[in-house]
């Protein structure tokens, strides 16, 4: 009995590990103003399903991604593309930045271009000497993107993988083709739901 | 003795069956056959086969839907990684190009 309680305790602690890396991204109010929105929320059973399917039937260029998502606990993406400037405020960006300045988070790289009004930052969350989370914040005049990965992640590998996964070359950081794919994916998902 | 013989002879003498004997016999045989596999058994067998077919169809449909759902989740996961990779590369490029005109 004691052994079981101990095991349950260990399992509970394990599930909590890295959970501090999960950001509370409150940017949903921007969806109404955005021209295109990417909203990815994968965790738990859904993430496991996606990971298994990726491992079972990797498409061209996805083989390396299988290893990359091993041990991943969650992936959350909010990306908003606007038709005109000024759709989001500095407060929206600051709200995310404030969380990224909290305990455990370290700024990996942060670059700002005042002239273009662009900022991009990569942050990592350390726990027990291990990297247990990653966040990317990119603010451009017409685009605001926040990526939050919970669990260990090789940032270098992730960067190298980009452009290979969706079978297209480097996007030049513009998300339009990806957003188009996302829209196609949404249509596909809705079709599945209707079935 | 003679009487007994005569009686036996009379009893065993060859007689033709009545006119409808064959028809009656054949209809009885048909009846027997029907009793061997009655209609309800045919119906039961049909129902069993139909339910098996329906079961296989439902199972396959469920598997297909599950597969499509898993495929959509996989696409979403890949999309998340792709966006994350793109933004990380943007930061990397910006660092590499620091000091030049086109840093970001």
Interface residues (C-beta under 8 A of the other chain):
Chain A: X38 X40 X42 X46 X47 X49 X50 X51 X52 X53 X54 X62 X65 X68 X69 X75 X76 X77 X79 X109 X110 X111 X113 X116 X118 X120 X121 X122 X134 X136 X138 X145 X147 X149 X155 X158 X159 X160 X161 X162 X163 X165 X166 X170 X171 X173 X175 X178 X181 X182 X185 X188 X189 X192 X195
Chain B: X65 X68 X69 X70 X71 X72 X73 X74 X75 X76 X77 X78 X79 X80 X81 X82 X83 X84 X85 X86 X87 X88 X89 X90 X91 X92 X94 X95 X98 X103 X104
